[in-house]
Amino acid sequence: LEEASLDEPVTVWMKLDTRMHRLGVRPEQAEAFYHRLTQCKNVRQPVNIVSHFARADEPKCGATEKQLAIFNTFCEGKPGQRSIAASGGILLWPQSHFDWVRPGIILYGVSPLEDRSTGGDF
C-alpha cells in the first residue's frame, strides 16, 4: 500500500493476532504496524481493527477472555470500527460485539457450541 499508486485511498481492516495464530499482526508488532497504516496516503482513515477468537464456543475456557483483553488493550483510544465476534462470540460473549459481528455457522441454524443438543436462551 505504501508503494501503490491508487486513485483513492482504500478502507483497511487491520487484523490483530490475539493469540489464535491464524493470521494477523502480533501484539508486540501491532502499534508500529498500525502507525504505518495511519500514515499511509493510500489508506482511508480511520483504520479499522479485526481479530478472531480461537475458542469462543467453549465458555469455560479462559482463552477467550485473554484474547478479548489483548484486543481491548490494543483498541483503546483508537478510532475506527472493531470486530472480533463470530458465531461463538455472538452467542456467549456479548461484551465482544463492538461495531460488527460476523455470524458464520449460525446462519445455517447450526450451533457452534460443544453441547449442541441443548437449546440456549439466545
C-alpha positions as a printed Julia matrix, in Angstrom:
122×3 Matrix{Float64}:
   0.0     0.0    0.0
   2.82    2.39   0.75
   4.24    1.96  -2.76
   0.97    1.65  -4.68
  -0.36    4.33  -6.98
  -4.09    4.43  -6.27
  -6.79    6.81  -7.47
  -8.23    6.99  -3.97
  -7.48    5.52  -0.53
  -8.84    2.09   0.38
 -10.65    1.03   3.54
  -8.43   -1.18   5.68
  -9.21   -3.67   8.44
  -6.01   -4.43  10.34
  -6.1    -7.99  11.63
  -4.68   -8.27  15.14
  -3.44  -11.71  16.17
  -4.84  -12.07  19.68
  -3.05  -15.42  20.03
  -5.14  -17.55  17.69
  -2.05  -17.71  15.48
  -4.0   -17.96  12.24
  -3.38  -14.6   10.61
  -2.73  -11.08  11.73
  -0.18   -8.76  13.23
   1.33   -9.95  16.5
   0.54   -7.74  19.51
   4.19   -6.83  20.02
   4.36   -5.51  16.43
   0.85   -4.07  16.24
   1.45   -0.48  17.35
   4.19    0.08  14.77
   2.11   -1.57  12.03
  -0.96    0.46  12.97
   1.08    3.66  12.93
   2.33    2.89   9.41
  -1.25    2.38   8.27
  -2.33    5.69   9.79
   0.48    7.46   7.93
  -0.12    5.76   4.57
  -1.7     8.05   1.95
  -3.41    5.06   0.33
  -5.3     4.06   3.49
  -8.66    5.69   4.19
  -8.77    6.8    7.79
  -9.6     5.67  10.35
  -8.06    2.21  10.28
 -10.49   -0.5   11.44
  -9.38   -3.38  13.66
 -10.47   -7.02  13.46
  -9.48  -10.24  15.21
 -10.86  -13.74  15.7
 -11.49  -15.87  18.78
  -9.86  -19.29  18.87
 -12.29  -20.93  21.32
 -15.29  -18.66  21.85
 -17.57  -21.7   21.67
 -16.04  -23.06  24.91
 -17.47  -20.89  27.71
 -15.29  -22.41  30.44
 -12.05  -21.86  28.53
 -10.11  -18.81  29.7
  -8.55  -18.2   26.28
 -11.41  -16.02  25.05
 -11.16  -13.63  28.0
  -7.4   -13.31  27.4
  -7.93  -12.65  23.69
 -10.59  -10.06  24.45
  -8.23   -8.32  26.89
  -5.48   -8.16  24.24
  -7.97   -6.79  21.71
  -9.41   -4.19  24.1
  -5.97   -3.02  25.21
  -4.83   -2.53  21.64
  -8.04   -0.79  20.52
  -8.18    1.6   23.47
  -8.21    5.19  22.29
  -8.08    4.29  18.6
 -10.81    5.48  16.24
 -12.34    3.2   13.68
 -14.61    0.2   13.78
 -13.9    -3.01  15.66
 -14.9    -6.64  15.17
 -13.9    -9.83  16.96
 -17.08  -11.92  17.45
 -18.1   -14.7   15.09
 -20.83  -17.26  15.88
 -19.49  -18.4   19.27
 -18.76  -14.84  20.35
 -22.22  -13.71  19.3
 -23.89  -16.37  21.45
 -21.65  -16.36  24.52
 -19.63  -13.14  24.71
 -21.91  -10.07  24.4
 -19.08   -7.81  25.59
 -17.29   -8.66  22.32
 -19.98   -7.44  19.92
 -18.48   -3.96  19.24
 -19.31   -2.45  15.82
 -19.58   -5.6   13.7
 -20.27   -9.27  14.39
 -19.59  -11.98  11.86
 -22.17  -14.77  12.05
 -20.96  -17.88  10.32
 -22.31  -21.34  11.07
 -25.28  -19.91  13.0
 -26.6   -18.5    9.71
 -27.4   -22.11   8.79
 -29.13  -22.89  12.08
 -26.18  -24.87  13.42
 -24.87  -24.17  16.9
 -21.12  -23.7   17.29
 -21.36  -24.72  20.94
 -19.96  -28.01  22.25
 -23.3   -29.16  23.66
 -25.39  -28.77  20.53
 -28.25  -30.87  21.91
 -29.36  -28.2   24.37
 -31.12  -25.16  23.02
 -29.92  -21.97  24.63
 -31.96  -18.95  25.55
 -30.38  -16.71  22.94
